[in-house]
Amino acid sequence: MARAKWVAAWSVVLVLCCGCGKSGFGEYKEFKCEGGRFKVLMPGTPKEEKLTAAGIPLKTFRVESWDKGCAVAYADIPDEILRYGATSAKLDAAVDGMVSNVNGKLIRNYDILLAGRYPGREVKAQLPNNAGIIVARIYLVRQRFYELIVTGSQSWAAATEANKFLDSFVLID
């Protein structure tokens, strides 16, 4: 139960912090996070934030405007949470938590792989009152959760610009 609560809390924190600022989008540039062991193309200089979800620290990096946002986050899962349940159950809990905690409506949810071997989910959900769309990719890499989210209008969330961000995520050593 603690595992499900943590995963749900982590997902909702990232969704709520994406797409509500005023920093604006710019030219796509590579953002490299040594501590998070990843790189991704971000449409501007990301704002870093350290948050806590269900007592577990996570880092988020986001670029946003009044009507759209891109965010990437990661968190290391404690052993006592990681060792229980199948990977698919952890990913399902992340999807369920993300959608339900924003009162969204799930449009699609399917299995994906990162780097051909790390399990993940791609999720699309409608926000309440037609406030926009969330497209997320959630991955479990060893003991670390990664989540990439784009939020905005249906047309923007499906646009080349949004996919450029989602498709650019790469692990680094």
N, C-alpha and C positions, 0 to 999 in steps of 0.2 A: 504494500500500500504506500509506503514512504517513497518507493521508486516511482510509482505513478504520479504521486503528488509533486515530486521534484521535477519530473519531465514536463508535466503540464505547466507548472509555474515557470520553468525556464522558457518554454515556448511562448507563453503569453507576454512575458517581459520583453522579449525581442519584438513581437508584433506590435505592442503598444508604443515602443520607442521609435518605430519606423514610420516616416511619412508625416510627422507632425511638427517639423521644425522649419527654419527659413534659410538654411545655409545655401541652398541652390545647387543645381547641377552644372557641371562644366565639362571639360575635356576628360576623356577616360585616360587614367594613368594607372600603372601598376602600383598596387599597395602590397608591401611585403611585411608580414608579421612574423618576426623571428620566434617570439615566444609561443605563438600559436601554430607555428610550423606550416604556414600557408602563404600563398599569394593570390591576388585577385585583381581584376581591373575595376576601379572605382571611378564614378563620374564626378570627380572632384576630390578634395582632401577630406578624408573621413574624420568624424568626431569620435573620439574614443571615450568609452564609459565603462567603469567597473561597477557591476551590479551583483546582487545576491538573489538567488532563487531557491527557496526552501533551504536556506542555510549554505548553499553551495555557490562559491564565487564564479562569475562568468565575466567575460570581456566582450563588449560589443563595439563595432566600428560601423558608422553609418553616414550616409550622405542623403540629404532630404531637401525637399522644397515643400511648399504648401499643399501640393497635390500629388506628390509621388515620393517614393523613398527606396533606397537600397541599403541593406544591412547584412553584416556577417557577424556571427558570434561563435564563441567556443567556450566550453566548460569541461573540466576534468571530473569524471564521475568517480565518487569514492568506491572502494572495493566492496563495501557492504551493500551497495546498490547494484553494482555491476554484476556481481556473481549470481544474482537471482534472476531467473527468467531468461527466455530466449531473446536473441537480438531482435527478432521480428516483433516481439511483444514490447520491447523498449521503444522501437520506432513507431509502432502503432499508438502507444501511449503519448508520444510526442505529437503525433498528428491529431489525435483526439483532443489533447489538451489545448493545442494551438487553435483549433476550430471552435471548440466549445467555449473557451474562455473569452473569445471575442464575439460570441453569439453569432458566429458565421455559419454558412451553409456549405458543406463539402460539395465541390463540383467534381473533382477527380483526385485520385490517390493511387499511385502505382510505385512498384519497386524500381530502384535504379542502383547503379554501382558507381563508385568513385574510383578512378584509376583502375577500373576493371576488376576490383576485388573487395572494396569496402561497401557494405550494404547501406542503402539509404532509401528515402522516399521523396517523390516529387508530389506536391500537394497544391491544389488550386481551390480557393474558397471565396465565396461571395461574402462581403461584409454586410451587416444589417443596414436596412434602409437604402440599399443600393449605393452605399458610401464608397464602394470600390472593391477591388480584387486583391487577394493575397496569393502570390505564387511563392512557394518555399521549397527548398531542397534541404533535407535533413540527413546527416550522415553520422554513423558511429564508426570511429576509427580507433581501434584498440580500446583505450579507456577514455576517449574524448568524443564528445558530441560537437558537431559543427552544424550551424544552421545559416542558410542564406535566404533572405527574404526580399522580394520586391512588392511594393504596394502602390496602388494607383488605380487609374481607370482601366476598364477592360482592354481598351485599345493599347494603352501604354504597357500594361503587364504582359501583353502578348507581342510587343514590339521588339524589333531587332536590338534596340538599345537596352531593354531589360534582359533579354537573353544573352547579350554580350557579357553582362555582369555575371549571370548565373553560370554560363558556360566556361568562364575564365578561371574558376576556382581550381587551384592546384596545390597539392601537398608539397612541402619542401623538407629536406633533411636538416 
